[in-house]
Amino acid sequence: MSPEPWVTVEDVAKHLGVTKDSVYRWIEGRHLPAHRLGRLWKFKLSEVDEWVRAGSADTMEERKSGGDR
């Protein structure tokens, strides 16, 4: 089995069906698992998927909207 490749912000945005701006907001909040290599952000999709399954994306949206759903 080959190692999981590192992917870009664009790849994560496409994978999750969101904008790149959303990905950057999630990185800034230090909740989205991301690794900085110089000026670039890199991700493992398995880590991103686990973050989504844990409900972290919903938590970030609730904070942004004041918790009203």
C-alpha positions as CSV (number, residue, x, y, z in Angstrom):
1,M,0.0,0.0,0.0
2,S,1.5,3.4,-1.0
3,P,1.5,6.3,1.4
4,E,-1.3,8.8,1.3
5,P,-0.4,11.8,-0.8
6,W,-0.4,15.4,0.5
7,V,-3.1,17.6,-1.1
8,T,-3.6,21.3,-1.5
9,V,-6.2,23.8,-0.3
10,E,-7.9,23.6,-3.7
11,D,-8.0,19.8,-3.4
12,V,-9.6,20.0,0.1
13,A,-12.1,22.6,-1.0
14,K,-13.1,20.5,-4.0
15,H,-13.3,17.3,-1.8
16,L,-15.6,19.0,0.7
17,G,-17.6,21.0,-1.8
18,V,-16.7,24.4,-0.2
19,T,-14.8,27.5,-1.2
20,K,-11.0,27.9,-0.7
21,D,-12.0,30.8,1.6
22,S,-13.8,28.4,3.9
23,V,-10.8,26.1,4.1
24,Y,-8.6,29.1,5.0
25,R,-11.0,30.2,7.7
26,W,-11.0,26.7,9.2
27,I,-7.2,26.8,9.1
28,E,-7.1,30.1,10.9
29,G,-9.3,28.8,13.6
30,R,-6.6,26.1,14.1
31,H,-9.2,23.4,13.9
32,L,-8.8,22.0,10.4
33,P,-5.8,19.6,10.4
34,A,-3.3,21.3,8.2
35,H,0.5,21.3,7.8
36,R,2.4,24.4,6.6
37,L,5.3,23.8,4.3
38,G,6.9,27.2,3.7
39,R,4.0,29.3,2.3
40,L,1.9,26.4,1.3
41,W,-0.7,24.5,3.3
42,K,-0.9,20.7,2.8
43,F,-3.4,18.1,4.0
44,K,-4.0,14.4,4.3
45,L,-7.6,13.8,3.2
46,S,-8.0,11.1,5.8
47,E,-7.3,13.7,8.5
48,V,-9.7,16.1,6.9
49,D,-12.4,13.4,6.7
50,E,-12.0,12.5,10.3
51,W,-12.2,16.2,11.3
52,V,-15.5,16.4,9.4
53,R,-16.8,13.2,10.9
54,A,-16.0,14.6,14.4
55,G,-18.3,17.5,13.7
56,S,-15.7,20.2,13.8
57,A,-16.9,21.9,10.7
58,D,-20.4,22.3,12.2
59,T,-18.9,23.6,15.4
60,M,-17.0,26.3,13.5
61,E,-20.2,27.4,11.6
62,E,-22.1,27.6,14.9
63,R,-19.5,29.8,16.4
64,K,-19.5,32.1,13.4
65,S,-23.3,32.4,13.4
66,G,-23.6,32.7,17.1
67,G,-24.9,29.2,17.7
68,D,-28.4,29.8,16.2
69,R,-29.5,27.1,13.8
